[in-house]
Amino acid sequence: MTPDTLTPSATRPTRAELLAQIGAARQERGLTLTDLGAQLGADRVWLGAALQGQHPMPAPMAASLLGLLGLPESGAPVLTAFVSRGSFETLPPTDPTIYRLYEVLQVYGPTLKTLIHEEFGDGIMSAINFRLELGREAHPDGDRVTIKMAGKFLPYHWATPETK
């Protein structure tokens, strides 16, 4: 059994149950990701992904979060357990905001890949060693959403028995 499918018990909720409880508690308290991030000392984008089940939390942060939201500390092991990242329930995604990001990658992804190869060589941008920032930019035609991704470049490397 994986940590994502922990069976419910009287003392420990499943990840989905706990994340739903966290979302409800945030809404009841009017807490944004920015608010919570500031209180927990966490980046708001990273925290948002963690609260969507995409990152495990350090134990002290999990305990602090549950305390801030008035939730039982028995949920801490669920928040600190390893996760299965990068899963969509449906493809393409149906939420309009997420679909538009998916659309951006469909349209511009091949060009970004080409530019990465031209500027860095044969390799990839890592999402393991990664930073993501979201901002707002004023514009006469309506505010713009800005998204900055910064991932470590990892060159492809073929390892032979001699190079290990």
N, C-alpha and C positions, 0 to 999 in steps of 0.2 A: 504494500500500500504506500503511495507517495504522500508527501506532506500536504499536497493540494487536495487530497481526498480523505483527509482525516475523518473518521466516523464521528458523528455527533455523540456527545455524552452529556451527562448532567453538569460536568465541570468544564468541558472544552467544546466550543462551537466549531463547526467547519470553517474553512477560510471564507467561503461565500457568505455564510451566516454572519461571521464577525465583521467582514467588510461592509455588509449591509447595515449592521448595527452602528459601525463607525460613521457611515454616511448619514444615517438618521440623527445621530448625536451631533455631528457637525452642523447639520441643517437646523436642529433645535436651538443650538447655541449661536447660530449665525457666523460660524467660523469659516473663513476662506482658507485655501491652501497657503496663501501668503501669511495669514495670521498664525496658522499652526506651524508653518515652517519657522517663523520667527521665534515662537515659543519653544520649539524643540531643537533649534539650532540646525535645521535641515533646509536644503535647497527646495523651493516649492515645487519645481518640476520633478525632482527625484521623489519627493514625498508623495506627490500626486500619483506617480507610477506605482509607488509602494502601496498606496491605498487602493489601487486597482489590481493588486496582487502580482505586480511585476518585479518587485524587489523584496527580499527579506530585510527586516529591520534589525539593527543592533538591539540587544536586550534592554539596555537602559532607555533607549528611545521608545521602544514598544511599551515599557512600563509607564513612562512619562505620558505618552499619548493616551493610554487607557485611563490613567489618572485624570488627565485634563478633561476627558470626555465622560467621566463617571462610569466607566465600564469595568467589569470584573477583571482583575489581573490574571485570571485563569486563561485569558485569551493571548497572553504574551507569547507562549510557545508557538501558537499558530502564526503570529506575526514574524517570528524569528526563523521559522522553518524555510528550507529551500523551496523555490517556486519553479513553475514551468512558465517561462517567459514567451512573449510574442504570439499569443494565441487569439485568434478571432473566432467568434461563434459562427459567422458566415463570411464568405468571400464572394464578391466584394463586400466590404462592410456596408451596412445600410444606414447608419447614423450619418446625417448630412455633413457634419463637420469632419468626421473621420473619413468619410468617402471622398471629400474634396482633397484631403491630404493624400489619400491613396491615388486620386486622379493626378495630383501634382507629380507624384513619383512615376505614374504611367507615362505622362507627357515629358517630363524633364529628367527622369531617372537615367535613360540611356545617354543623354548628353552629359549629365554629371559623372557617369562612369567613364565616358571618353575623356572628359577634362581631368579627372583624377589620374587616369593612366598617362595622359600627356604631361601633367605637371609632376607626378610622383613616381610613375613607373607602373609595372604590373603588380597590382595589389588591391587591397580593400580599405575602406574606412571602418575602423572597429566601432562597434556599439558596446563593447565590453569596457574599454577605456574611453569614456564618452562624457560630453557635457551638452546640455540642451538648454537654450534660453528662449523665453517668450517675451515679447515687448509690444509696445504700441508706438506707432509713428503717425503724427498728424499729417493730413493730406487734404488739399482743397476739395477733392472728390469724395472724401470720407476717410476716416482713420484706417490705417493699414495695420495688419497683424504682421509682426516680424518674428521670424523663427531662425535662430542661429544654432547650427549643429557643429560640434567640434569633436571629431573622433580621431584617435591615433591611426596613422597610416601603417598598415601591416603589409609588407611585400610578400608576394607568393614565393615560397621556397620549397624546392623539391629535395627532400632528404633521402640520400642513398645510404645503404648500410655503412659506407665508408665515412660519410659526414655526420651520421646520426643526428 
